[in-house]
Amino acid sequence: MAVVDFTKIYLKYPGLWVALKQDEKTVVASSKSAKKAYNEAISKGEKRPVLLKVPSQSTYYVGGDVQ
């Protein structure tokens, strides 16, 4: 599986649900509601949209075992 850069999506759709094509790159629809984004993508002909909730703000995470 290839890495997908969501930077442009995160900048354009903060706090929204986005429906993506199966390529997981192309935004078909967006809304504050997952159901609305999904239904709009279906109405535009996307058979199996991928839903993504974009965070309201970008945060950083550095993993590791803290003891």
N, C-alpha and C positions, 0 to 999 in steps of 0.2 A: 504494500500500500504506500503510495506516494504522500509526502507531506504537502498539506494545503495551507497556503498563507491567507489567513482571514483578516489581515490588517485593513484592507480597504472596506470590507464588510463591517468590521468593528467601528471604523471611523464614520461610516455613512448611516448605520442603523443602530446607534446606541440605545439600549433598553427595549428594543423591539424583537419580536419573533420574525425570523425570515424563513421562507420556504425556498430551498435550493433545488436545482435540477440534480439528476443522479451523478453528474460530474463533481458535485459538491463545491462548485465554484460560481455558478451562475445563479443569481437571485431572481426568482420568478415572482415573489410577492413578499410583502412585509406588513406587519400590523402589531398593535399592542396585545392582540389576542392570537394565541397559537391556532385556534380553530378557524379564525378569519383568514389568517395567512395560508393555512392548509387548503381551505375551501376555495380561495382565490386562485391558488396554484392549480388545483384540480380543474377549475372553470377555464383556465388558460391552456388546458390540454396536458399538463404534467401528470402522468399516471401514478407515480410514487415519489412525491416530493420529500426531501429531507428537511426536517425542521431543526432550527438552531436558535437558541435564546442568546441574544447578544447582550453582554453585561452593560450596565449603565456607564460604568467607567472601567478603564483598563487598570488591572492590578498585576502585581508580579508575585510569583511563587518560586521559592527556591526550596527544593526538597532535601530531605536528609533526616537521619535518625538523631534526635536530640536526647541526650541522656544527662 
